Amino acid sequence: MEQTPQAARPERAAPGRRLVAAGIIRRTPDRTTTMRVTQVGVTGTIRKAVTR
């Protein structure tokens, strides 16, 4: 019986999916803006500022 060579197997398998994201939160006296950017797209909100 003949043996076929097997592919070398790395010690650690690379992840199938990797999250890459960046975001900001900007606060002004009258509103709060949030934005998040990923490889898939951009999401965000603009809201009235909350009194603290």
C-alpha positions in Angstrom: 0.0 0.0 0.0 1.4 3.4 -1.0 1.3 6.3 1.4 0.4 9.8 0.1 2.2 12.8 1.6 0.0 14.9 3.9 0.1 18.7 4.0 2.1 20.2 6.8 -0.1 21.3 9.7 0.8 24.5 11.5 0.9 24.3 15.2 -1.7 27.1 15.6 -4.5 27.3 13.0 -5.2 30.7 11.7 -8.6 32.1 12.7 -11.3 31.9 10.1 -12.5 35.4 10.8 -10.8 38.3 12.5 -12.7 41.4 13.8 -11.1 44.7 12.7 -12.9 47.7 13.9 -12.4 51.3 14.9 -14.7 53.8 16.5 -15.2 57.2 18.0 -17.5 58.9 20.5 -17.8 62.6 20.2 -19.6 64.7 22.8 -20.6 68.3 22.4 -22.9 70.3 24.7 -26.0 69.5 22.7 -25.4 66.0 21.2 -23.4 62.8 21.3 -22.2 61.2 18.1 -20.9 57.6 17.9 -19.4 55.9 14.9 -18.0 52.4 14.4 -16.3 51.2 11.2 -15.6 47.6 10.3 -14.7 45.7 7.1 -18.5 45.2 6.6 -19.6 48.8 6.9 -20.2 51.8 9.0 -22.8 52.3 11.8 -23.5 55.2 14.1 -25.9 57.3 16.1 -26.5 60.9 16.8 -28.4 61.7 20.1 -29.3 64.6 22.2 -26.8 65.0 25.0 -27.7 63.6 28.4 -27.3 66.0 31.4 -24.9 64.5 33.9 
